[in-house]
């Protein structure tokens, strides 16, 4: 979305909208087998980790130990959320 420059650039805007549609479609599929809270938490967590990785590897944002640790905590929280559905 950042590359679309407020949706003023055509191709980055198209990529953003296609990504949004795919993302909502996958959330919809996930909600067929997971409770809403878990599905939404996983969806937002994947988005957060995805944005973190895109920022580092594509946009050249800084990789710091603190940011990496925060990403690890997000992943651990998602795992715990998923595991809690089986108790």
TORDO-737090 format. One record per residue: residue in one letter; x, z, y of N, C-alpha, C, CB in turn; residue number from 1. Coordinates in pm, 1 decimal, always signed. Glycine has a CB too. Layout:
residues N
A | X | Z | Y | X | Z | Y | X | Z | Y | X | Z | Y | NUM
...
***
This chain:
residues 87
X | +82.5 | +0.0 | -117.8 | +0.0 | +0.0 | +0.0 | +87.7 | +0.0 | +125.1 | -94.3 | +120.4 | -0.7 | 1
X | +197.5 | +72.3 | +118.8 | +286.1 | +79.0 | +233.9 | +339.4 | -59.3 | +270.3 | +401.8 | +174.4 | +206.0 | 2
X | +369.3 | -140.0 | +170.1 | +423.3 | -273.3 | +194.2 | +321.0 | -368.4 | +256.7 | +474.1 | -331.7 | +64.8 | 3
X | +191.5 | -336.1 | +244.5 | +88.2 | -423.9 | +301.1 | +81.0 | -413.6 | +453.3 | -47.8 | -390.1 | +241.1 | 4
X | +148.9 | -314.3 | +510.6 | +150.9 | -294.1 | +655.5 | +9.1 | -290.2 | +712.0 | +232.1 | -405.1 | +724.0 | 5
X | -64.7 | -189.1 | +664.5 | -204.7 | -168.5 | +704.4 | -292.3 | -288.1 | +668.2 | -213.3 | -142.0 | +854.8 | 6
X | -263.4 | -344.6 | +552.8 | -337.2 | -459.7 | +498.6 | -328.3 | -583.4 | +586.7 | -482.2 | -423.1 | +479.4 | 7
X | -219.4 | -595.1 | +661.1 | -200.1 | -713.3 | +745.2 | -118.5 | -821.6 | +674.3 | -131.3 | -673.9 | +875.2 | 8
X | -54.6 | -787.8 | +562.0 | +22.8 | -885.0 | +484.2 | -56.5 | -919.1 | +358.0 | +165.8 | -828.8 | +447.8 | 9
X | -77.2 | -1048.3 | +336.9 | -168.7 | -1093.6 | +231.7 | -127.8 | -1048.8 | +91.5 | -178.4 | -1243.3 | +234.6 | 10
X | -10.0 | -1087.8 | +45.1 | +25.8 | -1061.3 | -94.9 | +40.2 | -912.9 | -126.7 | +154.4 | -1131.6 | -128.4 | 11
X | +105.6 | -833.9 | -42.8 | +106.8 | -689.9 | -72.7 | -33.3 | -629.3 | -73.0 | +193.5 | -616.4 | +28.5 | 12
X | -122.9 | -680.3 | +11.8 | -261.0 | -630.8 | +13.9 | -333.0 | -667.0 | -115.5 | -337.5 | -688.2 | +134.9 | 13
X | -313.4 | -790.2 | -163.1 | -375.6 | -832.6 | -288.2 | -325.0 | -747.6 | -404.3 | -347.7 | -981.5 | -314.8 | 14
X | -194.2 | -725.2 | -408.8 | -136.5 | -641.1 | -515.1 | -196.0 | -500.5 | -509.0 | +18.4 | -634.6 | -502.4 | 15
X | -212.5 | -447.3 | -389.5 | -271.0 | -313.8 | -373.4 | -413.7 | -309.8 | -427.1 | -269.2 | -271.9 | -225.6 | 16
X | -495.7 | -407.0 | -389.2 | -635.2 | -407.8 | -434.0 | -646.6 | -427.9 | -585.0 | -713.0 | -517.1 | -361.5 | 17
X | -564.7 | -514.2 | -640.9 | -566.1 | -534.4 | -786.2 | -524.0 | -405.1 | -857.2 | -471.7 | -652.0 | -826.5 | 18
X | -421.4 | -340.9 | -804.3 | -378.0 | -213.8 | -861.2 | -486.7 | -107.6 | -854.9 | -254.7 | -164.6 | -789.4 | 19
X | -559.9 | -103.7 | -744.0 | -670.2 | -8.2 | -731.0 | -780.0 | -36.1 | -833.6 | -728.4 | -13.2 | -589.1 | 20
X | -814.9 | -162.0 | -850.9 | -918.4 | -197.6 | -948.1 | -876.4 | -160.4 | -1090.2 | -949.5 | -347.4 | -940.1 | 21
X | -752.6 | -190.3 | -1124.5 | -702.2 | -154.8 | -1257.3 | -703.2 | -3.5 | -1275.2 | -559.6 | -210.4 | -1278.4 | 22
X | -660.0 | +67.4 | -1171.9 | -654.5 | +212.7 | -1177.8 | -792.5 | +273.4 | -1199.8 | -593.4 | +267.9 | -1050.4 | 23
X | -892.7 | +227.7 | -1123.7 | -1028.4 | +279.7 | -1141.7 | -1084.6 | +242.8 | -1278.1 | -1120.2 | +227.3 | -1032.0 | 24
X | -1052.0 | +124.0 | -1324.6 | -1096.2 | +83.6 | -1458.4 | -1038.9 | +172.7 | -1566.4 | -1057.5 | -59.9 | -1485.5 | 25
X | -910.5 | +205.7 | -1554.1 | -847.5 | +293.9 | -1652.6 | -902.4 | +435.5 | -1645.0 | -696.8 | +296.0 | -1632.5 | 26
X | -934.0 | +482.7 | -1523.4 | -997.4 | +613.6 | -1509.2 | -1132.1 | +614.0 | -1579.9 | -1014.5 | +650.5 | -1360.2 | 27
X | -1207.4 | +508.1 | -1562.0 | -1336.9 | +496.5 | -1627.9 | -1323.0 | +502.7 | -1780.0 | -1405.2 | +366.4 | -1586.8 | 28
X | -1224.3 | +433.0 | -1833.3 | -1199.9 | +437.4 | -1978.6 | -1159.8 | +577.7 | -2024.3 | -1090.2 | +336.5 | -2017.5 | 29
X | -1074.6 | +642.5 | -1947.1 | -1029.1 | +776.1 | -1984.2 | -1144.6 | +875.5 | -1988.1 | -922.3 | +824.3 | -1886.8 | 30
X | -1242.5 | +857.3 | -1897.7 | -1354.0 | +951.9 | -1891.6 | -1449.4 | +936.7 | -2010.1 | -1430.4 | +933.5 | -1761.7 | 31
X | -1433.3 | +831.8 | -2089.2 | -1514.7 | +818.0 | -2209.7 | -1470.8 | +915.4 | -2318.0 | -1507.7 | +675.4 | -2262.2 | 32
X | -1344.0 | +956.5 | -2316.1 | -1294.6 | +1044.8 | -2421.8 | -1240.7 | +1178.2 | -2370.9 | -1187.3 | +974.9 | -2498.6 | 33
X | -1231.3 | +1195.2 | -2240.5 | -1179.9 | +1319.4 | -2183.7 | -1283.2 | +1378.9 | -2088.3 | -1045.4 | +1295.1 | -2110.5 | 34
X | -1282.6 | +1510.6 | -2073.6 | -1368.4 | +1571.9 | -1971.5 | -1328.0 | +1522.7 | -1832.3 | -1360.1 | +1727.1 | -1978.6 | 35
X | -1421.5 | +1521.1 | -1740.8 | -1396.9 | +1471.1 | -1605.6 | -1274.5 | +1535.7 | -1541.9 | -1518.6 | +1495.1 | -1518.5 | 36
X | -1265.1 | +1667.0 | -1546.2 | -1153.6 | +1737.3 | -1481.2 | -1019.3 | +1695.6 | -1536.6 | -1169.8 | +1886.6 | -1496.6 | 37
X | -1010.4 | +1683.1 | -1667.5 | -884.8 | +1642.3 | -1730.4 | -853.4 | +1497.4 | -1696.8 | -891.5 | +1661.5 | -1882.9 | 38
X | -952.7 | +1409.9 | -1708.2 | -930.0 | +1268.4 | -1679.2 | -883.2 | +1249.1 | -1535.1 | -1058.0 | +1187.2 | -1704.6 | 39
X | -947.3 | +1318.3 | -1442.8 | -910.1 | +1303.8 | -1301.9 | -771.0 | +1361.6 | -1276.0 | -1013.8 | +1372.9 | -1211.7 | 40
X | -740.2 | +1475.6 | -1337.0 | -608.0 | +1535.5 | -1319.5 | -498.2 | +1442.9 | -1371.8 | -601.2 | +1671.0 | -1391.0 | 41
X | -521.3 | +1384.0 | -1487.9 | -423.0 | +1291.4 | -1544.4 | -411.2 | +1168.1 | -1454.9 | -462.3 | +1250.2 | -1689.1 | 42
X | -523.0 | +1115.7 | -1407.8 | -523.9 | +997.4 | -1321.5 | -444.4 | +1021.9 | -1192.9 | -668.4 | +957.6 | -1287.3 | 43
X | -470.2 | +1134.0 | -1128.3 | -398.1 | +1163.7 | -1004.2 | -251.8 | +1194.8 | -1031.5 | -463.5 | +1280.9 | -931.2 | 44
X | -224.5 | +1260.6 | -1145.0 | -86.0 | +1290.1 | -1181.1 | -6.0 | +1163.7 | -1207.0 | -81.7 | +1379.2 | -1303.3 | 45
X | -65.6 | +1068.8 | -1278.2 | +1.7 | +941.4 | -1302.9 | +26.7 | +870.3 | -1170.0 | -82.6 | +851.6 | -1398.1 | 46
X | -70.4 | +877.1 | -1080.3 | -51.6 | +817.4 | -947.9 | +60.7 | +883.3 | -870.6 | -179.3 | +826.1 | -868.3 | 47
X | +67.4 | +1015.2 | -877.0 | +172.3 | +1088.3 | -805.3 | +310.6 | +1055.5 | -861.0 | +147.0 | +1239.3 | -813.5 | 48
X | +322.6 | +1056.0 | -993.0 | +451.3 | +1025.7 | -1055.0 | +486.5 | +878.7 | -1032.1 | +448.2 | +1057.9 | -1206.5 | 49
X | +387.0 | +791.5 | -1041.8 | +411.0 | +649.7 | -1015.4 | +459.4 | +625.8 | -873.2 | +284.6 | +569.6 | -1040.6 | 50
X | +395.5 | +691.1 | -776.6 | +436.4 | +677.2 | -637.0 | +577.3 | +733.0 | -615.8 | +336.4 | +748.7 | -544.4 | 51
X | +607.0 | +841.8 | -681.0 | +740.8 | +902.6 | -673.8 | +845.7 | +803.5 | -723.9 | +746.6 | +1034.2 | -757.0 | 52
X | +820.8 | +741.7 | -839.8 | +916.6 | +648.7 | -898.7 | +928.6 | +519.2 | -818.6 | +876.7 | +617.1 | -1041.4 | 53
X | +815.7 | +466.2 | -771.9 | +820.1 | +345.5 | -689.3 | +896.7 | +373.9 | -560.0 | +676.5 | +295.1 | -657.8 | 54
X | +871.8 | +489.6 | -501.9 | +943.2 | +526.3 | -380.2 | +1093.6 | +528.1 | -399.5 | +897.0 | +660.9 | -332.1 | 55
X | +1137.7 | +581.4 | -511.4 | +1281.1 | +590.1 | -537.3 | +1339.8 | +453.9 | -574.4 | +1308.4 | +690.9 | -649.0 | 56
X | +1279.4 | +387.9 | -672.7 | +1340.8 | +267.4 | -728.5 | +1312.3 | +139.5 | -650.3 | +1294.6 | +249.3 | -868.2 | 57
X | +1204.0 | +134.2 | -575.9 | +1170.9 | +11.1 | -504.1 | +1186.5 | +27.2 | -353.2 | +1028.7 | -32.1 | -536.9 | 58
X | +1144.7 | +141.1 | -300.9 | +1147.5 | +160.5 | -156.2 | +1272.8 | +232.0 | -106.2 | +1026.7 | +237.8 | -114.0 | 59
X | +1359.1 | +273.3 | -196.9 | +1485.5 | +334.4 | -157.6 | +1475.0 | +475.3 | -102.1 | +1550.4 | +249.8 | -57.8 | 60
X | +1370.4 | +548.8 | -140.5 | +1357.1 | +686.7 | -94.4 | +1458.0 | +776.2 | -166.6 | +1212.9 | +738.2 | -117.1 | 61
X | +1484.2 | +889.5 | -108.9 | +1585.2 | +979.8 | -162.8 | +1541.9 | +1043.4 | -294.3 | +1616.7 | +1087.7 | -62.2 | 62
X | +1635.7 | +1051.5 | -387.4 | +1615.4 | +1126.1 | -511.0 | +1686.4 | +1259.1 | -493.7 | +1668.7 | +1047.4 | -637.1 | 63
X | +1609.1 | +1366.8 | -499.4 | +1669.6 | +1499.4 | -488.6 | +1628.9 | +1581.2 | -610.7 | +1626.4 | +1570.9 | -356.3 | 64
X | +1706.1 | +1681.8 | -638.9 | +1677.0 | +1769.1 | -751.4 | +1541.7 | +1838.2 | -732.5 | +1788.4 | +1873.2 | -768.5 | 65
X | +1510.1 | +1876.7 | -611.1 | +1382.7 | +1942.9 | -584.1 | +1264.6 | +1849.8 | -610.9 | +1378.5 | +1992.5 | -439.7 | 66
X | +1274.3 | +1725.2 | -567.5 | +1166.4 | +1628.4 | -592.4 | +1153.1 | +1599.3 | -741.6 | +1192.1 | +1497.4 | -515.0 | 67
X | +1267.0 | +1588.3 | -809.5 | +1262.8 | +1563.5 | -954.2 | +1198.9 | +1682.0 | -1026.2 | +1405.4 | +1537.6 | -1009.5 | 68
X | +1231.4 | +1802.9 | -986.0 | +1173.1 | +1922.3 | -1046.6 | +1022.0 | +1927.0 | -1021.6 | +1240.8 | +2049.3 | -991.1 | 69
X | +979.6 | +1889.6 | -902.4 | +835.9 | +1884.8 | -872.6 | +766.3 | +1783.0 | -963.1 | +812.3 | +1849.1 | -723.5 | 70
X | +828.3 | +1667.8 | -985.3 | +770.6 | +1566.4 | -1074.6 | +761.8 | +1618.4 | -1217.1 | +853.9 | +1437.2 | -1070.9 | 71
X | +863.1 | +1690.0 | -1260.8 | +861.9 | +1749.3 | -1394.9 | +747.9 | +1850.1 | -1407.5 | +997.4 | +1817.5 | -1425.6 | 72
X | +727.0 | +1931.0 | -1304.0 | +616.7 | +2027.4 | -1306.4 | +481.5 | +1956.8 | -1314.8 | +621.5 | +2116.7 | -1181.9 | 73
X | +467.3 | +1844.2 | -1244.7 | +342.6 | +1768.4 | -1252.1 | +319.3 | +1721.3 | -1395.0 | +345.5 | +1647.9 | -1155.0 | 74
X | +421.2 | +1664.9 | -1456.5 | +409.1 | +1616.1 | -1594.5 | +376.0 | +1731.3 | -1689.5 | +539.6 | +1545.9 | -1639.1 | 75
X | +442.2 | +1844.0 | -1672.6 | +413.4 | +1960.3 | -1757.3 | +269.0 | +2007.1 | -1738.3 | +511.2 | +2075.6 | -1725.7 | 76
X | +220.7 | +2006.8 | -1615.7 | +82.4 | +2044.4 | -1589.8 | -15.3 | +1949.4 | -1657.1 | +56.2 | +2048.2 | -1440.8 | 77
X | +16.1 | +1821.0 | -1655.2 | -69.9 | +1722.7 | -1720.6 | -72.4 | +1743.8 | -1871.7 | -22.8 | +1580.5 | -1688.1 | 78
X | +42.6 | +1772.1 | -1928.5 | +50.0 | +1799.3 | -2072.5 | -32.6 | +1922.9 | -2107.4 | +196.9 | +1818.6 | -2117.0 | 79
X | -18.5 | +2028.9 | -2028.5 | -95.9 | +2150.1 | -2053.7 | -245.7 | +2125.3 | -2038.0 | -51.6 | +2261.4 | -1959.5 | 80
X | -283.2 | +2043.6 | -1940.2 | -424.2 | +2011.3 | -1920.3 | -479.2 | +1939.1 | -2043.0 | -443.0 | +1924.8 | -1793.8 | 81
X | -403.4 | +1845.2 | -2094.4 | -447.3 | +1770.0 | -2212.6 | -452.3 | +1860.2 | -2335.1 | -353.5 | +1650.7 | -2238.7 | 82
X | -352.9 | +1944.3 | -2354.9 | -349.5 | +2034.9 | -2469.6 | -466.9 | +2132.4 | -2464.6 | -216.3 | +2111.8 | -2473.6 | 83
X | -505.3 | +2174.5 | -2346.0 | -612.8 | +2273.4 | -2333.0 | -746.3 | +2220.5 | -2381.1 | -625.4 | +2317.9 | -2189.4 | 84
X | -761.1 | +2089.6 | -2391.0 | -886.2 | +2031.6 | -2441.2 | -903.1 | +2052.0 | -2591.4 | -891.4 | +1883.1 | -2409.2 | 85
X | -796.2 | +2085.1 | -2661.2 | -801.1 | +2095.8 | -2807.2 | -812.6 | +2240.7 | -2854.7 | -677.3 | +2032.0 | -2867.9 | 86
X | -821.1 | +2332.8 | -2762.5 | -832.2 | +2474.1 | -2803.5 | -974.5 | +2511.6 | -2834.1 | -777.9 | +2566.2 | -2695.5 | 87
***
